[in-house]
Amino acid sequence: MNKSDIKDELSDILSSYNPTFTEGFTERVIQSVGVEDIEEETEIAFYNIFRWVALSGVAAIIMLLFTVYLTEGTFSEDAFYGLMYYTPDEPVITSLNF
């Protein structure tokens, strides 16, 4: 028997296979999986993920503020924009060069 004969025979056997399920199979599977519990756990998981992302964002903002304060020595608006050492005319000249 060569490979193509085995392949054809297996194809015939598998194509004639017709699985049948007993009454109430779907309900038993859903009960055993516990779909209601999964929905509740999903909500809790999304809440926890949101909380971690939000806390990470707050930590990043605090680190950014700390870095600005360390580099510029102040929390002024110019320090946030990086304009601490510019003269009033310099930003206009810089923007005209581009």
C-alpha positions in Angstrom: 0.0 0.0 0.0 1.4 3.4 -1.0 0.9 6.7 0.7 -1.9 7.9 -1.7 -3.9 4.7 -1.0 -3.6 5.2 2.7 -4.5 8.8 2.4 -7.6 8.0 0.3 -8.7 5.3 2.7 -8.4 7.6 5.7 -10.2 10.3 3.8 -13.1 8.0 3.1 -13.2 6.8 6.8 -13.2 10.4 8.1 -15.7 11.7 5.6 -18.2 9.0 6.7 -17.8 9.8 10.4 -20.9 11.4 11.8 -20.7 12.3 15.5 -23.9 12.3 17.5 -24.4 13.9 20.9 -27.0 12.9 23.5 -29.8 15.1 24.7 -28.8 17.9 26.9 -25.1 17.7 25.9 -24.9 21.5 25.3 -26.4 22.3 28.7 -24.1 20.0 30.6 -21.0 21.4 28.9 -22.1 25.0 29.7 -22.8 24.1 33.3 -19.4 22.3 33.7 -17.6 25.3 32.1 -19.5 27.7 34.3 -20.2 30.6 31.8 -21.7 32.7 34.6 -18.5 32.5 36.6 -16.4 33.3 33.6 -18.4 36.5 32.9 -18.0 37.6 36.5 -14.3 36.8 36.5 -13.9 38.7 33.2 -15.4 41.8 34.8 -13.1 41.5 37.8 -10.1 41.0 35.5 -10.9 44.1 33.4 -11.3 46.1 36.5 -7.9 44.9 37.8 -6.2 45.6 34.4 -7.7 49.1 34.3 -6.5 49.8 37.8 -3.0 48.6 37.0 -2.9 50.7 33.8 -4.2 53.8 35.6 -1.7 53.4 38.5 1.1 53.0 36.0 0.0 56.2 34.2 0.0 58.1 37.5 3.4 56.7 38.4 4.7 57.8 35.0 3.3 61.3 35.4 4.8 61.6 38.9 8.2 60.5 37.6 7.9 63.0 34.7 7.1 65.9 37.2 10.1 64.8 39.4 12.4 64.8 36.4 11.3 68.2 35.3 11.8 69.5 38.8 15.3 68.0 39.0 16.4 69.3 35.6 14.9 72.7 35.7 14.6 73.4 39.4 11.0 74.6 39.2 7.5 73.6 38.1 6.8 76.6 36.0 5.0 76.4 32.6 8.2 77.3 30.8 10.0 74.3 32.4 7.3 72.0 31.2 7.6 73.3 27.6 11.4 73.3 27.8 11.6 77.1 27.3 13.4 77.8 30.5 16.5 79.4 29.0 15.0 81.0 25.9 14.7 84.8 25.5 11.3 86.1 24.4 12.5 86.7 20.8 14.3 83.4 20.4 11.2 81.2 19.9 10.0 83.5 17.1 13.4 83.4 15.4 13.6 79.6 15.8 10.1 79.0 14.3 10.9 81.3 11.3 14.0 79.3 10.5 11.9 76.2 9.8 
